[in-house]
């Protein structure tokens, strides 16, 4: 019987607010210029979490980064940055992260959206914070909570990671990290 890795997603909407429908919204034009995730920072952020459970460090994979960028771009172009996992191939694991734009509301000016400052550490630490919701003895998430992003990050047999992001027209952003080999196999402990 073939095993398939479990795939989970996280939606993090930080600093989000709703503007009145009557107000015009102006998107700050300079905010769309972004850099891809820094490979060294991303690997270091992952490996801090892995070191806590004594599993070997991950290395960066350009191939996984390209795969992640392709999917992030697809989510941007076809799905308006709404999170959806790529089709499971059984070879790679995947974590997703979403961040809203920052909304600035003024009484005498149009509402302005700006890109939220999000970096590799914030993204990885959001996934890592799920450790509080993981029960190692039962190898399960606490009821009603997510922990699969954390377990994928620290999965002992995963050796490579590659990450990318896309910024949508509304300045929301979606981050994708792929892991090889895939983790989160049913019935197996991450470490």
C-alpha positions as CSV (number, residue, x, y, z in Angstrom):
1,X,0.0,0.0,0.0
2,X,1.5,3.3,-1.0
3,X,1.9,6.0,1.6
4,X,1.2,9.6,0.8
5,X,2.6,12.5,2.8
6,X,0.1,14.7,4.6
7,X,0.1,18.2,3.3
8,X,-1.1,21.1,5.4
9,X,-1.3,24.9,4.8
10,X,-1.2,27.9,7.1
11,X,-2.9,31.2,6.7
12,X,-1.4,34.0,8.5
13,X,-3.0,37.4,8.1
14,X,-0.9,39.9,10.0
15,X,-1.7,43.5,10.4
16,X,-4.8,43.3,8.3
17,X,-7.8,45.6,8.5
18,X,-10.9,46.3,6.5
19,X,-11.4,49.7,4.8
20,X,-14.9,51.3,4.2
21,X,-16.3,50.4,0.8
22,X,-16.8,54.0,-0.1
23,X,-13.1,54.9,0.3
24,X,-10.8,54.7,-2.7
25,X,-7.8,52.4,-2.2
26,X,-4.4,53.3,-3.5
27,X,-1.7,50.7,-3.7
28,X,1.7,52.0,-3.1
29,X,3.6,51.5,-6.4
30,X,7.0,51.1,-4.9
31,X,6.0,48.2,-2.8
32,X,5.8,45.7,-5.6
33,X,9.6,45.5,-6.0
34,X,10.6,42.5,-4.0
35,X,13.5,40.2,-3.7
36,X,13.2,36.4,-3.6
37,X,13.8,34.7,-0.3
38,X,17.5,34.7,0.7
39,X,18.6,31.1,0.5
40,X,21.1,31.3,3.4
41,X,18.6,33.0,5.7
42,X,15.9,30.5,4.8
43,X,18.2,27.5,5.4
44,X,19.5,29.0,8.7
45,X,16.0,29.6,9.9
46,X,15.0,26.0,9.2
47,X,18.1,24.6,10.7
48,X,17.6,26.5,14.0
49,X,14.4,24.5,14.5
50,X,16.0,21.3,13.3
51,X,18.9,21.7,15.8
52,X,16.4,21.8,18.7
53,X,15.5,18.2,17.9
54,X,18.9,17.0,16.9
55,X,18.2,16.2,13.2
56,X,20.7,16.9,10.4
57,X,20.6,20.4,8.8
58,X,18.9,21.0,5.5
59,X,20.8,22.3,2.4
60,X,19.5,24.6,-0.3
61,X,18.2,23.1,-3.5
62,X,17.9,25.4,-6.6
63,X,15.7,22.8,-8.2
64,X,13.2,22.9,-5.3
65,X,13.4,26.7,-5.3
66,X,12.5,26.7,-9.0
67,X,9.6,24.3,-8.3
68,X,8.4,26.5,-5.4
69,X,8.7,29.7,-7.6
70,X,6.7,28.0,-10.3
71,X,3.9,27.2,-7.9
72,X,4.0,30.6,-6.1
73,X,3.7,32.3,-9.5
74,X,0.8,30.0,-10.4
75,X,-1.0,30.9,-7.2
76,X,-0.5,34.6,-8.0
77,X,-1.6,34.4,-11.6
78,X,-4.5,31.9,-11.4
79,X,-5.6,32.0,-7.8
80,X,-5.0,35.6,-6.6
81,X,-2.6,34.4,-3.9
82,X,-5.2,32.1,-2.3
83,X,-3.3,29.2,-0.9
84,X,-3.7,25.8,-2.5
85,X,-1.1,23.0,-2.4
86,X,0.5,21.8,-5.6
87,X,-0.5,18.3,-6.7
88,X,1.2,15.8,-4.4
89,X,4.0,13.8,-6.1
90,X,5.1,11.8,-3.1
91,X,8.7,13.0,-3.5
92,X,8.5,16.6,-2.1
93,X,6.8,18.1,0.9
94,X,5.4,21.6,0.9
95,X,4.7,24.4,3.3
96,X,2.7,27.5,2.4
97,X,2.5,30.9,4.1
98,X,0.3,33.8,3.3
99,X,0.5,37.4,4.5
100,X,-1.9,40.2,3.9
101,X,-0.9,43.7,2.8
102,X,-0.8,46.4,5.5
103,X,-3.8,48.7,5.2
104,X,-3.4,52.4,6.1
105,X,-6.7,54.2,6.6
106,X,-6.8,58.0,6.7
107,X,-9.7,60.3,7.3
108,X,-8.6,62.8,4.6
109,X,-6.8,60.6,2.1
110,X,-7.5,57.4,0.2
111,X,-6.8,54.1,1.9
112,X,-3.3,52.9,1.1
113,X,-2.1,49.3,0.9
114,X,1.6,48.6,1.4
115,X,3.6,45.4,1.4
116,X,3.9,43.8,4.8
117,X,7.5,43.4,5.9
118,X,7.9,39.6,6.0
119,X,11.2,37.7,5.9
120,X,12.5,34.2,6.0
121,X,12.7,34.2,9.8
122,X,9.0,35.3,10.2
123,X,7.8,32.7,7.8
124,X,9.8,29.8,9.2
125,X,9.1,30.8,12.8
126,X,5.3,30.8,12.0
127,X,5.6,27.2,11.0
128,X,8.0,26.3,13.9
129,X,5.6,27.8,16.4
130,X,3.3,24.9,15.8
131,X,5.7,22.8,18.0
132,X,3.4,23.8,20.9
133,X,0.6,22.0,19.1
134,X,2.5,18.8,18.5
135,X,2.4,15.8,20.9
136,X,5.5,13.7,20.2
137,X,4.3,10.7,22.4
138,X,1.2,10.2,20.2
139,X,2.7,11.7,17.1
140,X,-0.4,13.9,16.6
141,X,-1.4,17.5,16.6
142,X,-3.4,18.6,19.6
143,X,-7.1,18.4,18.7
144,X,-8.2,21.3,16.6
145,X,-4.7,22.6,15.9
146,X,-2.1,22.4,13.1
147,X,1.4,21.0,13.4
148,X,2.2,19.6,10.0
149,X,4.3,22.6,8.9
150,X,6.5,22.1,12.0
151,X,6.8,18.3,11.5
152,X,7.7,18.8,7.8
153,X,10.4,21.3,8.7
154,X,12.1,19.0,11.2
155,X,11.4,15.7,9.4
156,X,14.7,13.8,9.9
157,X,14.9,12.3,6.4
158,X,14.3,15.6,4.6
159,X,17.7,16.8,3.5
160,X,16.9,19.7,1.1
161,X,14.7,22.8,1.0
162,X,13.9,25.4,-1.7
163,X,11.6,28.3,-1.2
164,X,10.1,31.2,-3.2
165,X,7.4,33.8,-2.9
166,X,5.1,35.8,-5.1
167,X,3.5,39.2,-4.5
168,X,-0.1,39.6,-5.7
169,X,-1.6,42.7,-7.2
170,X,-3.3,43.5,-3.9
171,X,0.2,43.2,-2.2
172,X,-0.7,40.1,-0.4
173,X,2.1,37.5,-0.6
174,X,2.4,33.8,-0.7
175,X,5.5,31.9,0.3
176,X,6.2,28.3,-0.8
177,X,8.9,25.9,0.6
178,X,9.5,22.5,-0.9
179,X,11.3,19.7,1.0
180,X,13.0,16.6,-0.3
181,X,12.5,13.9,0.4
182,X,9.0,14.6,1.6
183,X,8.1,14.2,5.2
184,X,4.8,13.9,7.1
185,X,4.3,10.2,6.4
186,X,1.4,8.6,8.2
187,X,2.5,6.4,11.1
188,X,6.1,7.7,11.1
189,X,7.6,10.1,13.6
190,X,9.4,13.1,12.3
191,X,12.5,12.5,14.5
